[in-house]
Amino acid sequence: MYYSFFHSIYNNFTLKLKAVTHKIFFSILFLFYFIFTKATEKKIDSLYTIKNKEYRLKGEFLHAIHYNEILIKASSKINYKKGIFNGHLLNAGLYCDLDQYDQSFKELKFLETYLGSIDDPYLLSGYYTEYGEILRYCSLYSKSIYYLNKGNYFAGKIKNQKLRSKKISLINTYKIDIFEARKEYDSMIYYLKMNHSIHKTPQNSARIGTFHAEKLKKTDSADHYILESEKMVNIDPSPDNKAFLYLQKQRFYSVRKTMIQALRTAIIHYGYGNL
């Protein structure tokens, strides 16, 4: 018993030490980086994009947060408000992924003072969308929809068509989660179909497949969408896409198995022999 207790303390201490060590390492690394290379807006934007994508794919969210904190400091030194805003917004999303919602709210609360100086619709859409997402996790669905709609408003102003479609699709996905939780299935399938038309993703296709299986009992059309999702996952085999497809397939196979068992029971009951 004592061994388990002290072993648990040791493990927690080791994890915290690793996190602190990693943060110190990053701070020193970037201190030297920005001493010998001048921080520019373009360079900061590029590092945000490249490194956040890299760490997210690895599932190393804390590393991404520490990285962003350094870039926020670099942005502050050159008074790059968009860089400061982007860093805190990214960290709000990362803390949300870590289920640290209080920290997410702190990051977003800090950004309220910068809202008046940001005119980038992509970032403004991201801000309101992130608020909506965190509120959804807290089951505050009506407030979540309010912020998601504000996010959608700014998303419609994004000039780049591809970025605009991706952002609207993301907002729709959060709404779909809410409608599923509320059991508002007409609204749920409406947004699933909208996403399928504006920005196809493996997760959305798999989800349509599951909806057809569970709610409509149409296994043939469900098969079609699950297969479509599999093809897209082969092109973009990210851990999130693969895990989501696996879960949706499990739900689909569970429905199909239940339907086959029900059919067998009916055939035996009515005296037609074994299937």
Phi and psi in degrees as GROMACS dihedral restraints (atoms count N, CA, C in turn):
[ dihedral_restraints ]
;  ai    aj    ak    al  type     phi  dphi    fc
    3     4     5     6     1   -65.0    20    10
    4     5     6     7     1   -36.1    20    10
    6     7     8     9     1   -61.1    20    10
    7     8     9    10     1   -46.4    20    10
    9    10    11    12     1   -61.8    20    10
   10    11    12    13     1   -40.9    20    10
   12    13    14    15     1   -62.9    20    10
   13    14    15    16     1   -51.0    20    10
   15    16    17    18     1   -70.6    20    10
   16    17    18    19     1   -31.6    20    10
   18    19    20    21     1   -65.4    20    10
   19    20    21    22     1   -38.4    20    10
   21    22    23    24     1   -64.4    20    10
   22    23    24    25     1   -43.8    20    10
   24    25    26    27     1   -61.8    20    10
   25    26    27    28     1   -43.7    20    10
   27    28    29    30     1   -60.5    20    10
   28    29    30    31     1   -45.2    20    10
   30    31    32    33     1   -62.3    20    10
   31    32    33    34     1   -43.9    20    10
   33    34    35    36     1   -63.2    20    10
   34    35    36    37     1   -42.2    20    10
   36    37    38    39     1   -63.4    20    10
   37    38    39    40     1   -42.4    20    10
   39    40    41    42     1   -62.7    20    10
   40    41    42    43     1   -42.9    20    10
   42    43    44    45     1   -63.2    20    10
   43    44    45    46     1   -43.2    20    10
   45    46    47    48     1   -65.9    20    10
   46    47    48    49     1   -39.4    20    10
   48    49    50    51     1   -63.9    20    10
   49    50    51    52     1   -42.2    20    10
   51    52    53    54     1   -61.3    20    10
   52    53    54    55     1   -42.7    20    10
   54    55    56    57     1   -63.5    20    10
   55    56    57    58     1   -45.0    20    10
   57    58    59    60     1   -65.4    20    10
   58    59    60    61     1   -44.0    20    10
   60    61    62    63     1   -60.0    20    10
   61    62    63    64     1   -43.5    20    10
   63    64    65    66     1   -63.7    20    10
   64    65    66    67     1   -39.6    20    10
   66    67    68    69     1   -66.0    20    10
   67    68    69    70     1   -43.3    20    10
   69    70    71    72     1   -63.0    20    10
   70    71    72    73     1   -42.3    20    10
   72    73    74    75     1   -59.8    20    10
   73    74    75    76     1   -45.6    20    10
   75    76    77    78     1   -62.1    20    10
   76    77    78    79     1   -42.3    20    10
   78    79    80    81     1   -60.9    20    10
   79    80    81    82     1   -45.8    20    10
   81    82    83    84     1   -64.8    20    10
   82    83    84    85     1   -44.2    20    10
   84    85    86    87     1   -59.5    20    10
   85    86    87    88     1   -46.6    20    10
   87    88    89    90     1   -77.5    20    10
   88    89    90    91     1   -25.9    20    10
   90    91    92    93     1   -59.8    20    10
   91    92    93    94     1   -48.4    20    10
   93    94    95    96     1   -66.6    20    10
   94    95    96    97     1   -37.4    20    10
   96    97    98    99     1   -61.4    20    10
   97    98    99   100     1   -45.9    20    10
   99   100   101   102     1   -84.3    20    10
  100   101   102   103     1   -10.6    20    10
  102   103   104   105     1   -72.8    20    10
  103   104   105   106     1   -43.7    20    10
  105   106   107   108     1   -92.4    20    10
  106   107   108   109     1   -15.2    20    10
  108   109   110   111     1  -131.1    20    10
  109   110   111   112     1   128.6    20    10
  111   112   113   114     1   -67.7    20    10
  112   113   114   115     1   132.0    20    10
  114   115   116   117     1   -72.6    20    10
  115   116   117   118     1   128.0    20    10
  117   118   119   120     1  -125.5    20    10
  118   119   120   121     1   159.8    20    10
  120   121   122   123     1   -59.8    20    10
  121   122   123   124     1   -43.7    20    10
  123   124   125   126     1   -63.0    20    10
  124   125   126   127     1   -42.1    20    10
  126   127   128   129     1   -65.9    20    10
  127   128   129   130     1   -42.2    20    10
  129   130   131   132     1   -64.0    20    10
  130   131   132   133     1   -45.5    20    10
  132   133   134   135     1   -58.8    20    10
  133   134   135   136     1   -42.3    20    10
  135   136   137   138     1   -64.2    20    10
  136   137   138   139     1   -43.4    20    10
  138   139   140   141     1   -65.9    20    10
  139   140   141   142     1   -39.1    20    10
  141   142   143   144     1   -56.7    20    10
  142   143   144   145     1   -48.9    20    10
  144   145   146   147     1   -65.4    20    10
  145   146   147   148     1   -51.6    20    10
  147   148   149   150     1   -66.2    20    10
  148   149   150   151     1   -50.4    20    10
  150   151   152   153     1   -73.7    20    10
  151   152   153   154     1   -36.1    20    10
  153   154   155   156     1   -66.1    20    10
  154   155   156   157     1   -38.7    20    10
  156   157   158   159     1   -64.1    20    10
  157   158   159   160     1   -43.3    20    10
  159   160   161   162     1   -62.2    20    10
  160   161   162   163     1   -49.5    20    10
  162   163   164   165     1   -70.3    20    10
  163   164   165   166     1   -33.7    20    10
  165   166   167   168     1   -64.5    20    10
  166   167   168   169     1   -42.0    20    10
  168   169   170   171     1   -61.8    20    10
  169   170   171   172     1   -34.0    20    10
  171   172   173   174     1   -83.1    20    10
  172   173   174   175     1   -10.8    20    10
  174   175   176   177     1    75.0    20    10
  175   176   177   178     1    18.4    20    10
  177   178   179   180     1   -95.8    20    10
  178   179   180   181     1    72.5    20    10
  180   181   182   183     1   -68.6    20    10
  181   182   183   184     1   -38.5    20    10
  183   184   185   186     1   -64.8    20    10
  184   185   186   187     1   -38.0    20    10
  186   187   188   189     1   -62.2    20    10
  187   188   189   190     1   -41.2    20    10
  189   190   191   192     1   -63.4    20    10
  190   191   192   193     1   -40.7    20    10
  192   193   194   195     1   -61.9    20    10
  193   194   195   196     1   -46.3    20    10
  195   196   197   198     1   -62.6    20    10
  196   197   198   199     1   -39.6    20    10
  198   199   200   201     1   -61.8    20    10
  199   200   201   202     1   -46.3    20    10
  201   202   203   204     1   -64.3    20    10
  202   203   204   205     1   -35.6    20    10
  204   205   206   207     1   -61.7    20    10
  205   206   207   208     1   -37.6    20    10
  207   208   209   210     1   -67.4    20    10
  208   209   210   211     1   -41.9    20    10
  210   211   212   213     1   -68.0    20    10
  211   212   213   214     1   -29.9    20    10
  213   214   215   216     1   -64.6    20    10
  214   215   216   217     1   -43.3    20    10
  216   217   218   219     1   -63.5    20    10
  217   218   219   220     1   -41.6    20    10
  219   220   221   222     1   -63.5    20    10
  220   221   222   223     1   -38.4    20    10
  222   223   224   225     1   -66.5    20    10
  223   224   225   226     1   -38.4    20    10
  225   226   227   228     1   -63.5    20    10
  226   227   228   229     1   -38.0    20    10
  228   229   230   231     1   -64.0    20    10
  229   230   231   232     1   -30.8    20    10
  231   232   233   234     1  -106.9    20    10
  232   233   234   235     1    13.5    20    10
  234   235   236   237     1    54.1    20    10
  235   236   237   238     1    43.8    20    10
  237   238   239   240     1   -94.2    20    10
  238   239   240   241     1    90.0    20    10
  240   241   242   243     1   -63.6    20    10
  241   242   243   244     1   -36.1    20    10
  243   244   245   246     1   -63.7    20    10
  244   245   246   247     1   -37.4    20    10
  246   247   248   249     1   -67.4    20    10
  247   248   249   250     1   -40.0    20    10
  249   250   251   252     1   -63.5    20    10
  250   251   252   253     1   -46.9    20    10
  252   253   254   255     1   -60.5    20    10
  253   254   255   256     1   -46.7    20    10
  255   256   257   258     1   -61.5    20    10
  256   257   258   259     1   -42.2    20    10
  258   259   260   261     1   -63.1    20    10
  259   260   261   262     1   -46.7    20    10
  261   262   263   264     1   -66.8    20    10
  262   263   264   265     1   -36.0    20    10
  264   265   266   267     1   -66.1    20    10
  265   266   267   268     1   -43.1    20    10
  267   268   269   270     1   -61.8    20    10
  268   269   270   271     1   -42.3    20    10
  270   271   272   273     1   -67.5    20    10
  271   272   273   274     1   -32.3    20    10
  273   274   275   276     1   -60.8    20    10
  274   275   276   277     1   -42.4    20    10
  276   277   278   279     1   -67.3    20    10
  277   278   279   280     1   -38.6    20    10
  279   280   281   282     1   -68.2    20    10
  280   281   282   283     1   -42.4    20    10
  282   283   284   285     1   -63.4    20    10
  283   284   285   286     1   -34.8    20    10
  285   286   287   288     1   -63.4    20    10
  286   287   288   289     1   -41.9    20    10
  288   289   290   291     1   -63.4    20    10
  289   290   291   292     1   -28.5    20    10
  291   292   293   294     1   -88.7    20    10
  292   293   294   295     1     6.8    20    10
  294   295   296   297     1    63.0    20    10
  295   296   297   298     1    24.8    20    10
  297   298   299   300     1  -101.9    20    10
  298   299   300   301     1    73.7    20    10
  300   301   302   303     1   -68.3    20    10
  301   302   303   304     1   -31.7    20    10
  303   304   305   306     1   -61.0    20    10
  304   305   306   307     1   -41.7    20    10
  306   307   308   309     1   -66.8    20    10
  307   308   309   310     1   -38.1    20    10
  309   310   311   312     1   -60.4    20    10
  310   311   312   313     1   -46.7    20    10
  312   313   314   315     1   -62.4    20    10
  313   314   315   316     1   -37.7    20    10
  315   316   317   318     1   -61.5    20    10
  316   317   318   319     1   -44.2    20    10
  318   319   320   321     1   -61.4    20    10
  319   320   321   322     1   -44.8    20    10
  321   322   323   324     1   -69.9    20    10
  322   323   324   325     1   -37.4    20    10
  324   325   326   327     1   -61.7    20    10
  325   326   327   328     1   -40.8    20    10
  327   328   329   330     1   -59.5    20    10
  328   329   330   331     1   -36.1    20    10
  330   331   332   333     1   -73.1    20    10
  331   332   333   334     1   -13.6    20    10
  333   334   335   336     1   -57.3    20    10
  334   335   336   337     1   -33.8    20    10
  336   337   338   339     1   -71.8    20    10
  337   338   339   340     1   -17.5    20    10
  339   340   341   342     1   -98.1    20    10
  340   341   342   343     1   -10.2    20    10
  342   343   344   345     1   -56.3    20    10
  343   344   345   346     1   -39.4    20    10
  345   346   347   348     1   -67.1    20    10
  346   347   348   349     1   -21.3    20    10
  348   349   350   351     1  -101.7    20    10
  349   350   351   352     1     3.5    20    10
  351   352   353   354     1  -108.6    20    10
  352   353   354   355     1   123.0    20    10
  354   355   356   357     1  -116.2    20    10
  355   356   357   358     1     8.7    20    10
  357   358   359   360     1   -81.3    20    10
  358   359   360   361     1   112.7    20    10
  360   361   362   363     1   -62.4    20    10
  361   362   363   364     1   -27.4    20    10
  363   364   365   366     1   -65.5    20    10
  364   365   366   367     1   -45.5    20    10
  366   367   368   369     1   -70.2    20    10
  367   368   369   370     1   -40.2    20    10
  369   370   371   372     1   -65.0    20    10
  370   371   372   373     1   -39.8    20    10
  372   373   374   375     1   -63.2    20    10
  373   374   375   376     1   -41.2    20    10
  375   376   377   378     1   -62.3    20    10
  376   377   378   379     1   -38.8    20    10
  378   379   380   381     1   -62.3    20    10
  379   380   381   382     1   -52.9    20    10
  381   382   383   384     1   -69.9    20    10
  382   383   384   385     1   -33.6    20    10
  384   385   386   387     1   -66.0    20    10
  385   386   387   388     1   -41.2    20    10
  387   388   389   390     1   -65.2    20    10
  388   389   390   391     1   -39.7    20    10
  390   391   392   393     1   -58.7    20    10
  391   392   393   394     1   -46.8    20    10
  393   394   395   396     1   -61.7    20    10
  394   395   396   397     1   -38.0    20    10
  396   397   398   399     1   -66.7    20    10
  397   398   399   400     1   -44.3    20    10
  399   400   401   402     1   -65.7    20    10
  400   401   402   403     1   -41.0    20    10
  402   403   404   405     1   -63.6    20    10
  403   404   405   406     1   -33.2    20    10
  405   406   407   408     1   -64.6    20    10
  406   407   408   409     1   -43.5    20    10
  408   409   410   411     1   -60.7    20    10
  409   410   411   412     1   -30.4    20    10
  411   412   413   414     1   -87.3    20    10
  412   413   414   415     1     7.6    20    10
  414   415   416   417     1    63.6    20    10
  415   416   417   418     1    23.8    20    10
  417   418   419   420     1   -94.9    20    10
  418   419   420   421     1    72.8    20    10
  420   421   422   423     1   -66.6    20    10
  421   422   423   424     1   -41.9    20    10
  423   424   425   426     1   -64.4    20    10
  424   425   426   427     1   -44.1    20    10
  426   427   428   429     1   -65.1    20    10
  427   428   429   430     1   -38.4    20    10
  429   430   431   432     1   -60.5    20    10
  430   431   432   433     1   -47.0    20    10
  432   433   434   435     1   -59.6    20    10
  433   434   435   436     1   -39.1    20    10
  435   436   437   438     1   -58.9    20    10
  436   437   438   439     1   -49.6    20    10
  438   439   440   441     1   -70.2    20    10
  439   440   441   442     1   -36.3    20    10
  441   442   443   444     1   -63.8    20    10
  442   443   444   445     1   -36.9    20    10
  444   445   446   447     1   -66.0    20    10
  445   446   447   448     1   -37.1    20    10
  447   448   449   450     1   -66.2    20    10
  448   449   450   451     1   -39.8    20    10
  450   451   452   453     1   -61.9    20    10
  451   452   453   454     1   -39.5    20    10
  453   454   455   456     1   -66.2    20    10
  454   455   456   457     1   -36.2    20    10
  456   457   458   459     1   -59.1    20    10
  457   458   459   460     1   -48.8    20    10
  459   460   461   462     1   -72.5    20    10
  460   461   462   463     1   -31.8    20    10
  462   463   464   465     1   -60.5    20    10
  463   464   465   466     1   -36.2    20    10
  465   466   467   468     1   -65.2    20    10
  466   467   468   469     1   -16.4    20    10
  468   469   470   471     1   -93.6    20    10
  469   470   471   472     1    -4.4    20    10
  471   472   473   474     1   -69.4    20    10
  472   473   474   475     1   124.5    20    10
  474   475   476   477     1   -71.9    20    10
  475   476   477   478     1   -39.4    20    10
  477   478   479   480     1   -69.0    20    10
  478   479   480   481     1   117.5    20    10
  480   481   482   483     1   -61.7    20    10
  481   482   483   484     1   -40.2    20    10
  483   484   485   486     1   -65.9    20    10
  484   485   486   487     1   -45.9    20    10
  486   487   488   489     1   -65.0    20    10
  487   488   489   490     1   -38.8    20    10
  489   490   491   492     1   -62.4    20    10
  490   491   492   493     1   -45.7    20    10
  492   493   494   495     1   -63.4    20    10
  493   494   495   496     1   -41.6    20    10
  495   496   497   498     1   -64.0    20    10
  496   497   498   499     1   -42.1    20    10
  498   499   500   501     1   -67.5    20    10
  499   500   501   502     1   -44.1    20    10
  501   502   503   504     1   -63.9    20    10
  502   503   504   505     1   -39.1    20    10
  504   505   506   507     1   -62.2    20    10
  505   506   507   508     1   -41.0    20    10
  507   508   509   510     1   -63.6    20    10
  508   509   510   511     1   -44.9    20    10
  510   511   512   513     1   -61.3    20    10
  511   512   513   514     1   -43.6    20    10
  513   514   515   516     1   -59.7    20    10
  514   515   516   517     1   -37.7    20    10
  516   517   518   519     1   -62.2    20    10
  517   518   519   520     1   -42.2    20    10
  519   520   521   522     1   -64.8    20    10
  520   521   522   523     1   -38.2    20    10
  522   523   524   525     1   -64.9    20    10
  523   524   525   526     1   -39.2    20    10
  525   526   527   528     1   -59.2    20    10
  526   527   528   529     1   -42.6    20    10
  528   529   530   531     1   -59.2    20    10
  529   530   531   532     1   -41.3    20    10
  531   532   533   534     1   -66.7    20    10
  532   533   534   535     1   -45.3    20    10
  534   535   536   537     1   -65.7    20    10
  535   536   537   538     1   -33.1    20    10
  537   538   539   540     1   -67.6    20    10
  538   539   540   541     1   -42.7    20    10
  540   541   542   543     1   -63.2    20    10
  541   542   543   544     1   -35.0    20    10
  543   544   545   546     1   -84.3    20    10
  544   545   546   547     1    -6.8    20    10
  546   547   548   549     1    63.4    20    10
  547   548   549   550     1    34.7    20    10
  549   550   551   552     1   -97.2    20    10
  550   551   552   553     1    79.1    20    10
  552   553   554   555     1   -73.2    20    10
  553   554   555   556     1   -28.1    20    10
  555   556   557   558     1   -64.1    20    10
  556   557   558   559     1   -43.9    20    10
  558   559   560   561     1   -67.4    20    10
  559   560   561   562     1   -37.6    20    10
  561   562   563   564     1   -61.1    20    10
  562   563   564   565     1   -50.5    20    10
  564   565   566   567     1   -69.4    20    10
  565   566   567   568     1   -29.7    20    10
  567   568   569   570     1   -59.5    20    10
  568   569   570   571     1   -47.6    20    10
  570   571   572   573     1   -75.4    20    10
  571   572   573   574     1   -30.8    20    10
  573   574   575   576     1   -61.4    20    10
  574   575   576   577     1   -44.4    20    10
  576   577   578   579     1   -68.4    20    10
  577   578   579   580     1   -37.4    20    10
  579   580   581   582     1   -61.6    20    10
  580   581   582   583     1   -45.9    20    10
  582   583   584   585     1   -60.7    20    10
  583   584   585   586     1   -39.0    20    10
  585   586   587   588     1   -63.9    20    10
  586   587   588   589     1   -29.3    20    10
  588   589   590   591     1   -86.9    20    10
  589   590   591   592     1   -31.9    20    10
  591   592   593   594     1   -95.6    20    10
  592   593   594   595     1   -29.7    20    10
  594   595   596   597     1  -161.1    20    10
  595   596   597   598     1    92.8    20    10
  597   598   599   600     1   -68.1    20    10
  598   599   600   601     1   133.8    20    10
  600   601   602   603     1  -135.7    20    10
  601   602   603   604     1   153.6    20    10
  603   604   605   606     1   -60.5    20    10
  604   605   606   607     1   -34.4    20    10
  606   607   608   609     1   -69.5    20    10
  607   608   609   610     1   -41.1    20    10
  609   610   611   612     1   -67.2    20    10
  610   611   612   613     1   -42.1    20    10
  612   613   614   615     1   -62.3    20    10
  613   614   615   616     1   -43.5    20    10
  615   616   617   618     1   -62.7    20    10
  616   617   618   619     1   -37.1    20    10
  618   619   620   621     1   -69.7    20    10
  619   620   621   622     1   -37.1    20    10
  621   622   623   624     1   -62.8    20    10
  622   623   624   625     1   -41.2    20    10
  624   625   626   627     1   -58.4    20    10
  625   626   627   628     1   -45.6    20    10
  627   628   629   630     1   -63.9    20    10
  628   629   630   631     1   -39.5    20    10
  630   631   632   633     1   -61.6    20    10
  631   632   633   634     1   -44.8    20    10
  633   634   635   636     1   -61.8    20    10
  634   635   636   637     1   -36.0    20    10
  636   637   638   639     1   -74.7    20    10
  637   638   639   640     1   -49.8    20    10
  639   640   641   642     1   -77.4    20    10
  640   641   642   643     1   -44.0    20    10
  642   643   644   645     1   -94.2    20    10
  643   644   645   646     1   -35.7    20    10
  645   646   647   648     1  -102.6    20    10
  646   647   648   649     1   -11.8    20    10
  648   649   650   651     1    57.7    20    10
  649   650   651   652     1    35.2    20    10
  651   652   653   654     1  -108.7    20    10
  652   653   654   655     1    90.7    20    10
  654   655   656   657     1   -73.9    20    10
  655   656   657   658     1   -27.5    20    10
  657   658   659   660     1   -66.2    20    10
  658   659   660   661     1   -48.6    20    10
  660   661   662   663     1   -69.0    20    10
  661   662   663   664     1   -32.2    20    10
  663   664   665   666     1   -62.3    20    10
  664   665   666   667     1   -43.7    20    10
  666   667   668   669     1   -55.5    20    10
  667   668   669   670     1   -43.1    20    10
  669   670   671   672     1   -58.8    20    10
  670   671   672   673     1   -47.4    20    10
  672   673   674   675     1   -73.3    20    10
  673   674   675   676     1   -35.0    20    10
  675   676   677   678     1   -64.3    20    10
  676   677   678   679     1   -41.9    20    10
  678   679   680   681     1   -64.7    20    10
  679   680   681   682     1   -40.8    20    10
  681   682   683   684     1   -60.1    20    10
  682   683   684   685     1   -41.9    20    10
  684   685   686   687     1   -64.0    20    10
  685   686   687   688     1   -43.2    20    10
  687   688   689   690     1   -58.8    20    10
  688   689   690   691     1   -41.6    20    10
  690   691   692   693     1   -63.4    20    10
  691   692   693   694     1   -40.3    20    10
  693   694   695   696     1   -70.5    20    10
  694   695   696   697     1   -35.2    20    10
  696   697   698   699     1   -66.0    20    10
  697   698   699   700     1   -32.9    20    10
  699   700   701   702     1   -63.2    20    10
  700   701   702   703     1   -30.3    20    10
  702   703   704   705     1   -83.2    20    10
  703   704   705   706     1   -39.6    20    10
  705   706   707   708     1  -125.4    20    10
  706   707   708   709     1    78.4    20    10
  708   709   710   711     1   -82.7    20    10
  709   710   711   712     1    50.7    20    10
  711   712   713   714     1   -71.1    20    10
  712   713   714   715     1   153.2    20    10
  714   715   716   717     1   -55.5    20    10
  715   716   717   718     1   -39.0    20    10
  717   718   719   720     1   -63.5    20    10
  718   719   720   721     1   -45.5    20    10
  720   721   722   723     1   -64.3    20    10
  721   722   723   724     1   -43.4    20    10
  723   724   725   726     1   -66.2    20    10
  724   725   726   727     1   -43.1    20    10
  726   727   728   729     1   -65.8    20    10
  727   728   729   730     1   -41.8    20    10
  729   730   731   732     1   -66.1    20    10
  730   731   732   733     1   -43.8    20    10
  732   733   734   735     1   -60.9    20    10
  733   734   735   736     1   -42.1    20    10
  735   736   737   738     1   -59.7    20    10
  736   737   738   739     1   -45.7    20    10
  738   739   740   741     1   -64.4    20    10
  739   740   741   742     1   -41.8    20    10
  741   742   743   744     1   -67.7    20    10
  742   743   744   745     1   -36.1    20    10
  744   745   746   747     1   -65.8    20    10
  745   746   747   748     1   -38.4    20    10
  747   748   749   750     1   -60.9    20    10
  748   749   750   751     1   -42.5    20    10
  750   751   752   753     1   -64.9    20    10
  751   752   753   754     1   -41.0    20    10
  753   754   755   756     1   -64.2    20    10
  754   755   756   757     1   -47.2    20    10
  756   757   758   759     1   -65.0    20    10
  757   758   759   760     1   -33.3    20    10
  759   760   761   762     1   -64.1    20    10
  760   761   762   763     1   -42.3    20    10
  762   763   764   765     1   -65.2    20    10
  763   764   765   766     1   -45.9    20    10
  765   766   767   768     1   -63.5    20    10
  766   767   768   769     1   -40.4    20    10
  768   769   770   771     1   -62.4    20    10
  769   770   771   772     1   -43.0    20    10
  771   772   773   774     1   -62.5    20    10
  772   773   774   775     1   -41.0    20    10
  774   775   776   777     1   -66.2    20    10
  775   776   777   778     1   -40.1    20    10
  777   778   779   780     1   -65.3    20    10
  778   779   780   781     1   -42.8    20    10
  780   781   782   783     1   -63.0    20    10
  781   782   783   784     1   -39.3    20    10
  783   784   785   786     1   -65.3    20    10
  784   785   786   787     1   -39.0    20    10
  786   787   788   789     1   -65.5    20    10
  787   788   789   790     1   -43.2    20    10
  789   790   791   792     1   -61.2    20    10
  790   791   792   793     1   -43.5    20    10
  792   793   794   795     1   -60.9    20    10
  793   794   795   796     1   -42.3    20    10
  795   796   797   798     1   -64.7    20    10
  796   797   798   799     1   -42.5    20    10
  798   799   800   801     1   -64.3    20    10
  799   800   801   802     1   -44.5    20    10
  801   802   803   804     1   -64.8    20    10
  802   803   804   805     1   -40.6    20    10
  804   805   806   807     1   -61.8    20    10
  805   806   807   808     1   -38.7    20    10
  807   808   809   810     1   -91.0    20    10
  808   809   810   811     1     8.2    20    10
  810   811   812   813     1    79.0    20    10
  811   812   813   814     1    29.0    20    10
  813   814   815   816     1   -97.4    20    10
  814   815   816   817     1    10.6    20    10
  816   817   818   819     1    85.6    20    10
  817   818   819   820     1  -169.1    20    10
  819   820   821   822     1   -86.7    20    10
  820   821   822   823     1   146.5    20    10
